Amino acid sequence: MIDLKYLQNNFDEAAGKLKKKGVDSAVLENLQALFSALKEANAQLEAAKAEQNAMSKLFGQYMRESKDISELKLKVDANKESMVPLQEKARAAEEALYAVALGIPNFPDDSVPEGADEEENVELRKVLEPKTFAFKPKEHWELAEINGWIDFERGVKLAKSRFSVLKAEGARLERALINFFLDTNRAEGFEEFCVPFLNNSMMLQGTGQLPKFEEDLFKVEEEDLYLIPTAEVPLTNMYHDEILSAKDLPLLMTGYTPCFRKEAGSAGRDTRGMIRQHQFDKVEMVAIAHPDHSDEIFEMMVRNASDILTVLGLPHRVVELCGGDLGFSAAKTIDLEVWLPGQNKYREISSISNTRDFQARRAKIRFKDEKQNRLVHTLNGSALAVGRTLIAIMENYQNEDGSITIPAALQRYM
């Protein structure tokens, strides 16, 4: 969650940052009105408390001086009774402010480029040159049919559209990629975790999926449980409402999970193939860092994901997201986009974000630094989205007859 004190004390500056992310001015004006309502309610309550304290002191004085306290007692009781609605008013004002604040996105870093959407993202560099084919490269669904790797029809039969079944060498390659990603991340210092694929609402609120994106989550009926949209949720919340030691930072974590998303805003997009699925595999990196060192960890995470693609021989580009394309919780994001020759375009395969203290404030993750508790910085990123990597291998390593060569780095896993 955003720093409400900063927002209250520097409203115009904070509003300018949020407008960079496309937050409507009416939302900010409503937030300002809620601040004023809470301030007024707290002032009334504090005035009543001050009067109560003053009368309580006078009450003790009257007792010592053997004065008649009957009239004063009536006033004390009446003031105490009048404080009840004032306390309720202050509580309601605080809850109203908090409810709106939970839906306000993180402040973008000052360095984030201006821009309205993905068309205005900034390419930082390209890594590896796309291969020139002596034939027209096929798309992954054509290659899947030739090789018998993916069964789209039975995926729909078993569930519904945007589900698929991997089989034979396709299933083996999926498993090989998961192991390769985890082993690479472990070699970079990330500790491996195996986490629940169902999390409760408090955890999803902690990382920013709730309440804003509830419509994109799969919920278990009559249970406070949701299928996770990413391992970022359980890995970050491993330390929910805990105070860590500064000497233990950074905590670097990695884990494989399936991810579940309704893709509510993607109707009509990528309806063919495996690019956009309701269920997909991903290996995630998460870091819980000291605020002074989160930038260098962010760069390390970007480098690690890019290195994985490089070792696999997959051409890709590194892109900085503009303010309008930045995710809800992110202060800064770098996307890696892999080249898909069948589509003749780059497609996102990893999104690495520094959320600063936004998630830590929501999830109450702190560390003790010189006898003072401070909020950590949290970072997350894919290394990598498994299904999209499989697609990239299929398209980049295809042969004219439709067969697919396995990259050297994965052969030992196959």
C-alpha positions as a printed Julia matrix, in Angstrom:
414×3 Matrix{Float64}:
   0.0     0.0     0.0
   1.12    3.55   -0.65
   2.53    5.62    2.2
  -0.58    7.5     3.36
   1.4     9.96    5.49
   3.48   10.92    2.46
   0.32   11.26    0.38
  -1.34   13.44    3.03
   1.68   15.69    3.62
   2.72   15.96   -0.05
  -0.6    15.56   -1.82
   0.15   17.5    -5.03
   3.52   15.8    -5.52
   2.07   12.36   -4.8
  -0.91   13.0    -7.09
   1.49   13.9    -9.9
   3.28   10.57   -9.5
   0.02    8.61   -9.52
  -1.27   10.41  -12.61
   1.82    9.04  -14.37
   0.23    5.63  -13.77
  -3.1     6.81  -15.09
  -4.89    7.24  -11.76
  -7.97    9.41  -12.33
  -8.0    12.8   -10.61
 -11.49   12.06   -9.22
 -10.04    9.11   -7.27
  -7.38   11.36   -5.78
  -9.92   14.05   -4.91
 -12.02   11.41   -3.16
  -8.95   10.27   -1.25
  -8.24   13.85   -0.18
 -11.84   14.22    1.04
 -11.47   11.0     3.06
  -8.28   12.38    4.61
 -10.18   15.51    5.66
 -13.05   13.45    7.11
 -10.64   11.32    9.13
  -8.74   14.38   10.35
 -11.98   16.04   11.5
 -13.25   12.86   13.21
  -9.94   12.37   15.03
  -9.89   16.03   16.13
 -13.38   15.72   17.61
 -12.45   12.5    19.37
  -9.2    13.93   20.74
 -11.03   17.01   22.05
 -13.51   14.79   23.87
 -10.65   12.69   25.31
  -8.85   15.83   26.5
 -12.03   17.03   28.21
 -12.47   13.61   29.8
  -8.9    13.63   31.13
  -9.32   17.12   32.53
 -12.53   16.15   34.33
 -10.93   12.95   35.63
  -8.13   14.99   37.21
 -10.71   17.36   38.71
 -12.63   14.36   39.99
  -9.56   13.21   41.96
  -9.03   16.72   43.33
 -12.67   16.92   44.5
 -12.28   13.57   46.27
  -9.16   14.74   48.09
 -10.85   17.98   49.12
 -14.08   16.18   50.15
 -16.13   18.26   47.72
 -19.49   17.22   46.29
 -18.77   15.17   43.15
 -22.32   14.35   42.07
 -22.58   17.07   39.41
 -19.05   16.42   38.12
 -19.77   12.68   37.96
 -22.82   13.35   35.76
 -20.64   15.41   33.41
 -17.93   12.68   33.27
 -20.51    9.98   32.51
 -22.21   12.13   29.86
 -18.89   12.92   28.17
 -17.9     9.25   28.22
 -21.2     8.36   26.54
 -20.77   11.1    23.93
 -17.36    9.66   23.02
 -18.87    6.37   21.77
 -20.31    7.79   18.5
 -17.15    9.86   18.04
 -15.02    6.72   18.3
 -17.3     4.97   15.81
 -17.12    7.98   13.46
 -13.28    7.97   13.58
 -13.16    4.19   13.06
 -15.54    4.37   10.08
 -13.54    7.25    8.55
 -10.3     5.28    8.92
 -11.84    2.17    7.37
 -13.22    4.18    4.44
  -9.8     5.72    3.79
  -8.05    2.33    4.07
 -10.54    0.66    1.69
  -9.9     3.27   -1.01
  -6.15    3.26   -0.37
  -6.0    -0.51   -1.0
  -7.11    0.19   -4.56
  -4.5     2.9    -5.22
  -1.45    1.64   -7.15
   2.16    2.07   -6.12
   4.04    5.29   -6.86
   6.26    4.87   -9.94
   9.95    5.68   -9.59
  10.91    9.12  -10.91
  13.07    7.38  -13.54
  10.1     5.53  -15.07
   9.44    6.84  -18.62
   6.27    8.75  -19.36
   3.78    6.91  -21.54
   0.2     5.72  -21.79
   0.58    2.04  -22.74
   2.93   -0.69  -24.02
   3.46    1.17  -27.28
   5.5     3.73  -25.34
   7.73    1.29  -23.44
  11.45    1.87  -23.95
  13.7    -0.76  -25.48
  17.02   -0.84  -23.59
  18.87   -3.47  -25.62
  18.57   -6.58  -27.77
  20.37   -9.81  -26.89
  21.22  -12.31  -29.68
  20.2   -11.9   -33.29
  17.11  -13.74  -34.53
  17.92  -16.68  -36.79
  17.34  -16.36  -40.51
  15.39  -19.37  -41.76
  15.69  -20.81  -45.26
  11.96  -21.59  -45.06
   8.85  -19.9   -43.67
   8.89  -20.65  -39.92
   5.79  -22.26  -38.48
   3.9   -21.11  -35.39
   3.97  -23.28  -32.3
   0.49  -24.76  -32.73
   1.46  -26.05  -36.19
   4.65  -27.56  -34.77
   2.66  -29.04  -31.86
   0.47  -30.94  -34.31
   3.42  -32.21  -36.36
   5.31  -33.42  -33.26
   2.34  -34.48  -31.14
   3.45  -32.28  -28.23
   0.3   -30.33  -27.35
  -3.33  -31.45  -27.41
  -5.47  -28.32  -27.45
  -8.78  -30.09  -28.1
  -8.53  -32.43  -25.1
  -7.48  -29.51  -22.88
 -10.76  -27.8   -23.78
 -12.67  -31.07  -23.23
 -11.15  -31.54  -19.78
 -11.73  -27.94  -18.69
 -12.66  -25.18  -21.14
 -10.99  -22.85  -23.65
  -7.47  -21.6   -22.77
  -6.51  -24.96  -21.27
  -4.25  -27.48  -23.02
  -2.55  -30.83  -22.49
   1.19  -31.32  -22.97
   2.26  -34.83  -23.87
   5.22  -36.98  -24.86
   8.38  -34.93  -25.52
   6.43  -31.71  -24.97
   5.64  -32.73  -21.39
   9.25  -33.83  -20.86
  10.55  -30.51  -22.19
   8.22  -28.62  -19.84
   9.65  -30.58  -16.89
  13.2   -30.11  -18.17
  12.71  -26.34  -18.31
  11.37  -26.22  -14.75
  14.4   -28.1   -13.45
  16.82  -26.02  -15.52
  15.32  -22.75  -14.27
  15.35  -23.87  -10.62
  18.92  -25.14  -10.83
  20.08  -21.9   -12.46
  18.33  -19.77   -9.84
  19.81  -21.86   -7.01
  23.29  -21.35   -8.48
  22.63  -17.58   -8.3
  21.87  -17.8    -4.57
  18.09  -18.24   -4.58
  16.8   -20.74   -2.03
  14.26  -23.18   -3.47
  10.77  -23.46   -1.98
   7.74  -25.64   -2.68
   4.66  -23.69   -1.6
   0.86  -24.15   -1.43
  -0.92  -23.39   -4.69
  -3.91  -22.09   -2.71
  -3.56  -18.97   -0.55
  -6.0   -17.06    1.65
  -7.26  -13.54    0.96
  -4.88  -11.88    3.44
  -1.91  -13.14    1.44
  -3.36  -11.93   -1.87
  -4.09   -8.55   -0.3
  -0.5    -8.42    0.92
   0.95   -8.59   -2.58
  -1.74   -6.42   -4.19
  -3.95   -8.88   -6.07
  -6.86   -8.17   -3.71
  -9.12   -6.3    -3.67
  -8.23   -4.71   -7.04
  -8.01   -7.83   -9.23
 -10.48  -10.23   -7.63
 -12.28  -10.78  -10.94
  -9.12  -12.32  -12.42
  -8.72  -14.9    -9.62
 -10.17  -18.4    -9.28
 -11.79  -18.68   -5.83
 -12.72  -21.84   -3.93
 -16.43  -21.71   -3.09
 -17.27  -21.23    0.61
 -13.57  -21.09    1.5
 -11.22  -18.17    2.05
  -8.87  -19.67   -0.53
  -7.8   -18.67   -4.03
  -5.69  -20.46   -6.64
  -2.51  -18.43   -6.86
  -1.92  -16.28   -9.97
   1.86  -16.44   -9.4
   4.35  -17.83   -6.86
   5.08  -14.21   -5.96
   2.08  -14.42   -3.6
   3.18  -17.3    -1.32
   6.91  -16.58   -1.58
   6.6   -12.9    -0.61
   4.09  -13.68    2.14
   6.34  -16.31    3.71
   7.34  -13.41    5.97
   3.9   -11.79    6.31
   3.65   -9.77    9.55
   7.2   -10.64   10.64
  10.16   -8.55   11.79
  13.4    -9.75   10.23
  16.97   -9.06   11.19
  18.94   -6.7     8.94
  21.8    -9.19    8.84
  19.53  -11.8     7.22
  18.77   -9.58    4.24
  18.48  -10.1     1.36
  16.28  -13.19    1.37
  16.37  -14.67   -2.14
  13.69  -17.25   -2.96
  12.69  -19.26   -6.01
   9.95  -21.76   -6.62
   7.96  -23.53   -9.3
   4.16  -23.33   -9.29
   1.34  -23.57  -11.74
  -0.38  -20.19  -12.05
  -4.12  -19.65  -12.47
  -5.68  -16.57  -14.06
  -9.1   -15.89  -15.55
  -7.54  -13.46  -18.04
 -10.67  -11.36  -17.58
  -9.36   -8.47  -19.67
  -8.01  -10.59  -22.54
 -11.14  -11.55  -24.45
 -10.28  -12.04  -28.11
  -6.49  -11.87  -27.56
  -4.19  -14.83  -28.25
  -7.12  -17.21  -28.54
  -5.08  -19.77  -30.48
  -2.22  -21.75  -29.02
  -0.57  -21.56  -25.61
   0.44  -17.9   -25.33
  -2.37  -16.95  -22.93
  -3.73  -19.76  -20.73
  -5.88  -19.98  -17.61
  -3.29  -22.39  -16.15
   0.43  -22.14  -16.9
   3.72  -23.07  -15.25
   6.22  -20.52  -14.02
   9.43  -20.42  -12.01
   9.53  -17.27   -9.91
  12.28  -15.25   -8.25
  11.37  -13.22   -5.14
  13.68  -11.04   -3.07
  13.11   -9.4     0.3
  15.77   -6.75    0.51
  17.21   -3.9     2.54
  15.96   -0.64    0.97
  19.55    0.51    0.37
  20.3    -2.52   -1.82
  17.1    -3.28   -3.72
  18.29   -1.58   -6.92
  21.34   -3.81   -7.26
  19.23   -6.9    -6.54
  16.77   -5.75   -9.19
  19.59   -5.55  -11.75
  20.83   -8.99  -10.71
  17.36  -10.49  -11.21
  17.05   -8.94  -14.68
  20.5   -10.19  -15.59
  19.73  -13.71  -14.33
  16.54  -14.04  -16.39
  18.3   -12.64  -19.47
  21.23  -15.02  -18.98
  18.86  -18.0   -18.91
  17.44  -16.98  -22.28
  20.96  -16.42  -23.62
  22.14  -19.87  -22.5
  19.1   -21.34  -24.24
  20.07  -19.42  -27.39
  16.79  -17.5   -27.47
  16.97  -13.97  -28.94
  15.24  -11.43  -26.71
  15.05   -7.78  -25.88
  15.08   -5.89  -22.59
  12.32   -3.3   -22.23
  11.59   -0.71  -19.53
   7.89   -0.21  -18.91
   6.44    3.3   -19.08
   4.17    4.67  -16.36
   0.94    3.76  -18.14
   1.95    0.11  -18.61
   3.39   -0.36  -15.12
   1.68   -2.97  -12.93
  -0.38   -2.13   -9.87
   2.28   -2.97   -7.25
   5.38   -2.05   -9.26
   7.51    1.05   -8.8
   9.76   -0.02  -11.69
   9.54   -2.93  -14.14
  11.8    -4.44  -16.77
  10.23   -6.88  -19.23
  12.12   -9.48  -21.22
  10.51  -10.21  -24.58
  11.54  -13.33  -26.48
  11.62  -13.51  -30.28
   8.99  -15.81  -31.82
   9.84  -16.31  -35.5
   6.47  -17.93  -36.24
   4.74  -14.73  -35.12
   7.6   -12.53  -36.36
   7.52  -10.5   -33.16
   8.84  -10.25  -29.6
   6.51  -11.47  -26.83
   6.82  -10.98  -23.05
   8.39  -13.93  -21.26
   9.46  -12.33  -17.98
   8.42   -9.27  -16.0
  10.74   -8.21  -13.17
   9.58   -5.57  -10.71
  10.8    -3.65   -7.7
   7.75   -2.78   -5.58
   9.83   -0.79   -3.05
   7.94   -0.87    0.3
   4.45   -1.06   -1.28
   3.87   -4.77   -0.67
   5.8    -4.72    2.6
   3.43   -2.07    4.0
   0.39   -4.16    3.05
   1.94   -7.41    4.29
   3.64   -5.82    7.34
   7.1    -7.21    6.5
   9.7    -5.27    8.47
  13.3    -5.54    9.61
  15.09   -4.27   12.69
  17.77   -1.73   11.8
  19.64   -0.04   14.66
  16.78   -0.7    17.11
  14.22    0.74   14.68
  11.72   -1.29   12.66
  11.65   -0.4     8.96
   9.8    -1.75    5.96
  11.72   -4.01    3.59
  11.68   -3.73   -0.19
  10.18   -6.65   -2.12
  11.04   -7.67   -5.69
   9.67  -10.37   -7.97
  10.17  -11.68  -11.46
   9.81  -14.72  -13.7
  12.8   -16.88  -14.47
  10.95  -17.91  -16.5
   7.4   -18.43  -17.75
   7.75  -22.09  -18.69
   5.07  -22.43  -21.36
   6.23  -19.37  -23.27
   9.82  -20.62  -23.12
   8.68  -23.95  -24.53
   6.9   -22.09  -27.35
  10.04  -20.02  -28.01
  12.17  -23.16  -28.22
   9.7   -24.81  -30.6
   9.68  -21.82  -32.95
  13.38  -20.87  -32.76
  14.7   -24.45  -32.95
  12.35  -25.76  -35.62
  13.68  -27.52  -38.69
  12.21  -27.42  -42.19
  10.5   -30.8   -41.71
   8.82  -29.52  -38.53
  11.07  -31.42  -36.12
  12.54  -29.5   -33.18
  16.15  -29.56  -31.95
  16.58  -29.52  -28.16
  18.95  -26.74  -26.98
  22.27  -28.05  -25.66
  21.64  -26.67  -22.16
  18.53  -28.87  -21.8
  19.8   -32.11  -23.3
  21.03  -33.47  -19.97
  17.52  -32.96  -18.54
  15.9   -34.83  -21.44
